[in-house]
Amino acid sequence: MRHRFATASKDGSAAIWDGRDQQLGTCIASKVPLTCLDWSPDGNLLVTGSKDCRLRVWDTRKLGHGQIFD
């Protein structure tokens, strides 16, 4: 099983990494800083929250594709 983790940045991006510290991809979330992120139980979705009070749900199988919730 591959172990993945994600990091959030002040530039509004969230990066997904594998267990060997190799970046798998980046979901550009917004132009405002991210404040939180979490995985769905199945690991296919990543949810980010940002300073503009929006949640974005990202399909990690299709990096860069997200849905915004106000």
N, CA, C and O atoms as CSV, one atom per row, in Angstrom:
chain,resi,resn,atom,element,x,y,z
A,1,MET,N,N,0.842,-1.183,0.000
A,1,MET,CA,C,0.000,0.000,0.000
A,1,MET,C,C,0.886,1.244,0.000
A,1,MET,O,O,1.841,1.340,0.770
A,2,ARG,N,N,0.564,2.166,-0.848
A,2,ARG,CA,C,1.334,3.403,-0.938
A,2,ARG,C,C,0.811,4.370,0.113
A,2,ARG,O,O,-0.397,4.560,0.251
A,3,HIS,N,N,1.719,4.972,0.843
A,3,HIS,CA,C,1.340,5.962,1.838
A,3,HIS,C,C,1.462,7.345,1.225
A,3,HIS,O,O,2.512,7.711,0.697
A,4,ARG,N,N,0.388,8.106,1.297
A,4,ARG,CA,C,0.373,9.453,0.744
A,4,ARG,C,C,0.072,10.446,1.857
A,4,ARG,O,O,-0.596,10.124,2.840
A,5,PHE,N,N,0.579,11.653,1.680
A,5,PHE,CA,C,0.217,12.740,2.577
A,5,PHE,C,C,0.131,14.011,1.757
A,5,PHE,O,O,0.631,14.074,0.634
A,6,ALA,N,N,-0.502,15.018,2.323
A,6,ALA,CA,C,-0.700,16.271,1.602
A,6,ALA,C,C,-0.230,17.429,2.469
A,6,ALA,O,O,-0.270,17.365,3.698
A,7,THR,N,N,0.216,18.484,1.804
A,7,THR,CA,C,0.623,19.707,2.479
A,7,THR,C,C,-0.127,20.880,1.868
A,7,THR,O,O,-0.428,20.889,0.675
A,8,ALA,N,N,-0.426,21.872,2.708
A,8,ALA,CA,C,-1.113,23.089,2.260
A,8,ALA,C,C,-0.135,24.251,2.339
A,8,ALA,O,O,0.791,24.245,3.150
A,9,SER,N,N,-0.353,25.249,1.484
A,9,SER,CA,C,0.577,26.361,1.403
A,9,SER,C,C,-0.141,27.706,1.451
A,9,SER,O,O,-1.334,27.806,1.165
A,10,LYS,N,N,0.618,28.735,1.820
A,10,LYS,CA,C,0.090,30.095,1.814
A,10,LYS,C,C,-0.205,30.603,0.413
A,10,LYS,O,O,-0.957,31.563,0.249
A,11,ASP,N,N,0.381,29.968,-0.606
A,11,ASP,CA,C,0.125,30.415,-1.979
A,11,ASP,C,C,-1.171,29.849,-2.552
A,11,ASP,O,O,-1.494,30.088,-3.716
A,12,GLY,N,N,-1.919,29.095,-1.734
A,12,GLY,CA,C,-3.197,28.554,-2.171
A,12,GLY,C,C,-3.111,27.198,-2.845
A,12,GLY,O,O,-4.081,26.761,-3.464
A,13,SER,N,N,-1.987,26.526,-2.742
A,13,SER,CA,C,-1.846,25.213,-3.364
A,13,SER,C,C,-1.784,24.119,-2.311
A,13,SER,O,O,-1.376,24.346,-1.172
A,14,ALA,N,N,-2.198,22.936,-2.718
A,14,ALA,CA,C,-2.063,21.742,-1.891
A,14,ALA,C,C,-1.288,20.724,-2.709
A,14,ALA,O,O,-1.662,20.423,-3.843
A,15,ALA,N,N,-0.218,20.193,-2.147
A,15,ALA,CA,C,0.610,19.209,-2.841
A,15,ALA,C,C,0.376,17.837,-2.228
A,15,ALA,O,O,0.222,17.700,-1.015
A,16,ILE,N,N,0.353,16.826,-3.087
A,16,ILE,CA,C,0.211,15.443,-2.642
A,16,ILE,C,C,1.551,14.752,-2.864
A,16,ILE,O,O,2.163,14.866,-3.927
A,17,TRP,N,N,1.990,14.031,-1.831
A,17,TRP,CA,C,3.308,13.390,-1.835
A,17,TRP,C,C,3.143,11.904,-1.568
A,17,TRP,O,O,2.153,11.477,-0.974
A,18,ASP,N,N,4.129,11.108,-2.016
A,18,ASP,CA,C,4.137,9.702,-1.634
A,18,ASP,C,C,5.092,9.517,-0.454
A,18,ASP,O,O,5.745,10.471,-0.031
A,19,GLY,N,N,5.175,8.321,0.069
A,19,GLY,CA,C,5.987,8.047,1.243
A,19,GLY,C,C,7.477,8.213,1.051
A,19,GLY,O,O,8.219,8.227,2.033
A,20,ARG,N,N,7.941,8.340,-0.181
A,20,ARG,CA,C,9.374,8.531,-0.448
A,20,ARG,C,C,9.701,9.995,-0.658
A,20,ARG,O,O,10.761,10.320,-1.192
A,21,ASP,N,N,8.794,10.898,-0.239
A,21,ASP,CA,C,8.986,12.345,-0.374
A,21,ASP,C,C,9.062,12.800,-1.824
A,21,ASP,O,O,9.726,13.790,-2.130
A,22,GLN,N,N,8.397,12.097,-2.704
A,22,GLN,CA,C,8.322,12.525,-4.095
A,22,GLN,C,C,6.942,13.119,-4.332
A,22,GLN,O,O,5.926,12.515,-3.987
A,23,GLN,N,N,6.916,14.297,-4.917
A,23,GLN,CA,C,5.647,14.975,-5.150
A,23,GLN,C,C,4.894,14.268,-6.268
A,23,GLN,O,O,5.438,14.034,-7.347
A,24,LEU,N,N,3.619,13.926,-5.992
A,24,LEU,CA,C,2.783,13.250,-6.972
A,24,LEU,C,C,2.007,14.237,-7.822
A,24,LEU,O,O,1.742,13.975,-8.995
A,25,GLY,N,N,1.639,15.376,-7.237
A,25,GLY,CA,C,0.874,16.351,-7.981
A,25,GLY,C,C,0.461,17.510,-7.100
A,25,GLY,O,O,0.610,17.460,-5.879
A,26,THR,N,N,-0.054,18.541,-7.717
A,26,THR,CA,C,-0.489,19.730,-7.005
A,26,THR,C,C,-1.889,20.095,-7.455
A,26,THR,O,O,-2.182,20.134,-8.650
A,27,CYS,N,N,-2.748,20.360,-6.489
A,27,CYS,CA,C,-4.084,20.883,-6.760
A,27,CYS,C,C,-4.028,22.371,-6.465
A,27,CYS,O,O,-3.846,22.749,-5.308
A,28,ILE,N,N,-4.173,23.212,-7.444
A,28,ILE,CA,C,-4.203,24.647,-7.187
A,28,ILE,C,C,-5.585,24.986,-6.665
A,28,ILE,O,O,-6.576,24.845,-7.381
A,29,ALA,N,N,-5.654,25.424,-5.441
A,29,ALA,CA,C,-6.942,25.624,-4.790
A,29,ALA,C,C,-7.472,27.029,-4.990
A,29,ALA,O,O,-8.621,27.206,-5.395
A,30,SER,N,N,-6.665,28.012,-4.716
A,30,SER,CA,C,-7.123,29.397,-4.791
A,30,SER,C,C,-5.910,30.309,-4.730
A,30,SER,O,O,-4.775,29.846,-4.614
A,31,LYS,N,N,-6.155,31.584,-4.808
A,31,LYS,CA,C,-5.059,32.552,-4.696
A,31,LYS,C,C,-4.960,33.100,-3.281
A,31,LYS,O,O,-4.223,34.053,-3.029
A,32,VAL,N,N,-5.696,32.504,-2.367
A,32,VAL,CA,C,-5.627,32.899,-0.957
A,32,VAL,C,C,-5.067,31.725,-0.159
A,32,VAL,O,O,-5.190,30.578,-0.588
A,33,PRO,N,N,-4.459,31.991,0.984
A,33,PRO,CA,C,-3.832,30.928,1.772
A,33,PRO,C,C,-4.818,29.840,2.191
A,33,PRO,O,O,-5.972,30.113,2.520
A,34,LEU,N,N,-4.332,28.606,2.168
A,34,LEU,CA,C,-5.118,27.490,2.680
A,34,LEU,C,C,-4.974,27.436,4.191
A,34,LEU,O,O,-3.905,27.720,4.731
A,35,THR,N,N,-6.046,27.073,4.866
A,35,THR,CA,C,-6.015,27.005,6.326
A,35,THR,C,C,-6.125,25.583,6.855
A,35,THR,O,O,-5.753,25.317,7.998
A,36,CYS,N,N,-6.636,24.658,6.030
A,36,CYS,CA,C,-6.760,23.274,6.480
A,36,CYS,C,C,-6.936,22.353,5.285
A,36,CYS,O,O,-7.264,22.799,4.185
A,37,LEU,N,N,-6.715,21.061,5.511
A,37,LEU,CA,C,-6.997,20.051,4.510
A,37,LEU,C,C,-7.217,18.723,5.198
A,37,LEU,O,O,-6.756,18.503,6.318
A,38,ASP,N,N,-7.936,17.827,4.505
A,38,ASP,CA,C,-8.190,16.491,5.039
A,38,ASP,C,C,-8.548,15.559,3.893
A,38,ASP,O,O,-9.002,16.000,2.837
A,39,TRP,N,N,-8.338,14.266,4.112
A,39,TRP,CA,C,-8.643,13.233,3.129
A,39,TRP,C,C,-10.026,12.652,3.377
A,39,TRP,O,O,-10.517,12.660,4.506
A,40,SER,N,N,-10.652,12.149,2.319
A,40,SER,CA,C,-11.851,11.334,2.475
A,40,SER,C,C,-11.409,9.958,2.984
A,40,SER,O,O,-10.242,9.598,2.825
A,41,PRO,N,N,-12.308,9.187,3.590
A,41,PRO,CA,C,-11.916,7.872,4.111
A,41,PRO,C,C,-11.313,6.934,3.058
A,41,PRO,O,O,-10.443,6.125,3.383
A,42,ASP,N,N,-11.761,7.032,1.807
A,42,ASP,CA,C,-11.214,6.152,0.772
A,42,ASP,C,C,-9.939,6.686,0.130
A,42,ASP,O,O,-9.322,5.992,-0.678
A,43,GLY,N,N,-9.529,7.916,0.478
A,43,GLY,CA,C,-8.296,8.493,-0.038
A,43,GLY,C,C,-8.390,9.052,-1.441
A,43,GLY,O,O,-7.376,9.470,-2.000
A,44,ASN,N,N,-9.577,9.075,-2.030
A,44,ASN,CA,C,-9.726,9.578,-3.396
A,44,ASN,C,C,-10.009,11.070,-3.453
A,44,ASN,O,O,-9.823,11.690,-4.500
A,45,LEU,N,N,-10.453,11.656,-2.358
A,45,LEU,CA,C,-10.784,13.076,-2.332
A,45,LEU,C,C,-9.947,13.790,-1.282
A,45,LEU,O,O,-9.624,13.227,-0.235
A,46,LEU,N,N,-9.606,15.028,-1.578
A,46,LEU,CA,C,-8.903,15.894,-0.645
A,46,LEU,C,C,-9.748,17.154,-0.496
A,46,LEU,O,O,-10.123,17.771,-1.493
A,47,VAL,N,N,-10.045,17.534,0.729
A,47,VAL,CA,C,-10.832,18.736,0.995
A,47,VAL,C,C,-9.898,19.802,1.535
A,47,VAL,O,O,-9.124,19.551,2.459
A,48,THR,N,N,-9.973,21.007,0.952
A,48,THR,CA,C,-9.175,22.128,1.444
A,48,THR,C,C,-10.094,23.258,1.880
A,48,THR,O,O,-11.155,23.476,1.295
A,49,GLY,N,N,-9.675,23.965,2.907
A,49,GLY,CA,C,-10.355,25.174,3.360
A,49,GLY,C,C,-9.386,26.330,3.225
A,49,GLY,O,O,-8.180,26.161,3.406
A,50,SER,N,N,-9.915,27.518,2.906
A,50,SER,CA,C,-9.033,28.658,2.687
A,50,SER,C,C,-9.548,29.905,3.396
A,50,SER,O,O,-10.670,29.932,3.902
A,51,LYS,N,N,-8.705,30.939,3.422
A,51,LYS,CA,C,-9.041,32.180,4.113
A,51,LYS,C,C,-10.213,32.916,3.491
A,51,LYS,O,O,-10.746,33.838,4.109
A,52,ASP,N,N,-10.636,32.542,2.287
A,52,ASP,CA,C,-11.818,33.164,1.688
A,52,ASP,C,C,-13.102,32.444,2.110
A,52,ASP,O,O,-14.163,32.664,1.526
A,53,CYS,N,N,-12.999,31.584,3.126
A,53,CYS,CA,C,-14.137,30.849,3.720
A,53,CYS,C,C,-14.792,29.894,2.728
A,53,CYS,O,O,-16.005,29.691,2.772
A,54,ARG,N,N,-14.011,29.318,1.850
A,54,ARG,CA,C,-14.524,28.345,0.894
A,54,ARG,C,C,-13.903,26.979,1.138
A,54,ARG,O,O,-12.737,26.865,1.515
A,55,LEU,N,N,-14.699,25.956,0.916
A,55,LEU,CA,C,-14.210,24.585,0.906
A,55,LEU,C,C,-14.129,24.136,-0.536
A,55,LEU,O,O,-15.004,24.439,-1.348
A,56,ARG,N,N,-13.071,23.412,-0.843
A,56,ARG,CA,C,-12.924,22.853,-2.179
A,56,ARG,C,C,-12.655,21.360,-2.039
A,56,ARG,O,O,-11.839,20.939,-1.220
A,57,VAL,N,N,-13.343,20.578,-2.840
A,57,VAL,CA,C,-13.170,19.127,-2.830
A,57,VAL,C,C,-12.460,18.740,-4.117
A,57,VAL,O,O,-12.929,19.043,-5.214
A,58,TRP,N,N,-11.330,18.069,-3.972
A,58,TRP,CA,C,-10.478,17.710,-5.107
A,58,TRP,C,C,-10.468,16.197,-5.283
A,58,TRP,O,O,-10.274,15.450,-4.325
A,59,ASP,N,N,-10.677,15.762,-6.505
A,59,ASP,CA,C,-10.555,14.346,-6.847
A,59,ASP,C,C,-9.076,14.073,-7.094
A,59,ASP,O,O,-8.523,14.558,-8.081
A,60,THR,N,N,-8.427,13.313,-6.225
A,60,THR,CA,C,-6.984,13.097,-6.340
A,60,THR,C,C,-6.619,12.191,-7.509
A,60,THR,O,O,-5.444,12.076,-7.859
A,61,ARG,N,N,-7.607,11.551,-8.114
A,61,ARG,CA,C,-7.349,10.748,-9.312
A,61,ARG,C,C,-7.287,11.634,-10.547
A,61,ARG,O,O,-6.783,11.208,-11.586
A,62,LYS,N,N,-7.795,12.860,-10.449
A,62,LYS,CA,C,-7.786,13.836,-11.545
A,62,LYS,C,C,-7.267,15.151,-10.979
A,62,LYS,O,O,-8.033,16.101,-10.819
A,63,LEU,N,N,-6.001,15.214,-10.680
A,63,LEU,CA,C,-5.437,16.387,-10.030
A,63,LEU,C,C,-5.732,17.655,-10.817
A,63,LEU,O,O,-5.640,17.683,-12.044
A,64,GLY,N,N,-6.085,18.693,-10.091
A,64,GLY,CA,C,-6.412,19.964,-10.715
A,64,GLY,C,C,-7.886,20.166,-10.947
A,64,GLY,O,O,-8.304,21.251,-11.349
A,65,HIS,N,N,-8.696,19.131,-10.700
A,65,HIS,CA,C,-10.140,19.250,-10.868
A,65,HIS,C,C,-10.794,19.303,-9.494
A,65,HIS,O,O,-10.709,18.348,-8.722
A,66,GLY,N,N,-11.429,20.391,-9.201
A,66,GLY,CA,C,-12.057,20.550,-7.894
A,66,GLY,C,C,-13.442,21.156,-7.988
A,66,GLY,O,O,-13.814,21.747,-9.002
A,67,GLN,N,N,-14.189,21.000,-6.927
A,67,GLN,CA,C,-15.511,21.592,-6.830
A,67,GLN,C,C,-15.522,22.536,-5.635
A,67,GLN,O,O,-15.061,22.171,-4.553
A,68,ILE,N,N,-16.042,23.741,-5.819
A,68,ILE,CA,C,-16.039,24.759,-4.765
A,68,ILE,C,C,-17.373,24.767,-4.040
A,68,ILE,O,O,-18.435,24.706,-4.659
A,69,PHE,N,N,-17.300,24.843,-2.714
A,69,PHE,CA,C,-18.481,24.984,-1.872
A,69,PHE,C,C,-18.340,26.268,-1.082
A,69,PHE,O,O,-17.369,26.436,-0.344
A,70,ASP,N,N,-19.293,27.179,-1.222
A,70,ASP,CA,C,-19.276,28.441,-0.476
A,70,ASP,C,C,-19.963,28.289,0.861
A,70,ASP,O,O,-20.045,29.250,1.625
